[in-house]
């Protein structure tokens, strides 16, 4: 089959790779209909993640059609249209039973690598090497889906592929941001980053009844999207003192919840620390969120961080009495609800798919996405 493979730093190519096969009784094979780029892919593209090897297939957000089933798969049938959670979890361990699917004990076969990196194994993820399992990614014609009854969900007829593909990762990540922040009616919420995750976090906050939702970014096209498609307030960091402006818009206190949805992909390139090679990344948006948040408020870190960060304002966290929370998305908890909202037209995501390309043009799509060229928010590929 054809697949989009990493070839080296900032180098991708569409190659012929072996077709996936069923390996376990709970597996199924899905023919991909749509797959999307994601900011979590950019450190991989740049060669900043250990264990990545030439020929690895990238991608983790996808919607497709079931073509083959393992003997223990019960919830799906051949020809079902499904969206697959980007995180791979068993559904049976202690963490999964608590709804903490991203903390799954059995989601990755590379437990030793995960323990070396983070102290304990976590859920796997498509298109990621080493600690996240080394599973082949979704920018391909076919994907093997482990634990299919846990991580794949039937898409309602009313939901288009372009809408459903964002239920794989971006939409549950946005919902996670509001869950961790415990957003309630009347809250003021600030979100750093107007990419897909930032916009969907803002939309989720509004659905949960937030009084004001402000999205901080420096790209005119994304700020317009925030206003036109999400209904949140855009804030251009190029023209204002962000913490001062946020205090002005929140009764002088600062936002109740501050969500960082930028991640290390936007930071100046740096080596990962400790076991990942020495040096550190600079969490610029996280620092600003900590300083902007009201006393006693909550800072949520949603951006992709793999190793270590430097110059973290721990003193501000302690003295202001902040709660800092973070996680990878537990999509298995929320994807059915998000699909229902999509079917009712309460959650619209098509505007995020700014560029539609065939898989053969995957390298071009990632270049547009990486450089935010031509107004690209997400490139969506069709095999």
ABEGO torsion letter per residue (X at the ends): XBBBBBAEBGBBBBBBBBBBBBABAABBBBBBABBBBBAAAAAAAAGABBGBBBGBBBEABBBBBBABBBAABAABBBGBBBBBBABBBAGABAAAAAGBAAABAAABABAAAAAAAAGBBBBBBBGBBEAAGGBBBABBABBBBBGAAAABBBBBAABBAAAAAAAAAAAAAAAAAAAAAGBBBGBBBBBBEABAAAAAAAAAAAAAGBABBBBBBABAAAAAAAAAAAGBBBBBAAABBAAAAAAAAAGGAEBABBBBAAEAAABBBBBBBEAAGEEBBBBAAAAAAAAABBBGBBBBBABBBABBBBGBBAAAAAAAGBBBBBBBBBAAAAAAAAAAAAAAGABBAAAABABBBBAAAAAAAAAAAAAGBGGBABBBBBX
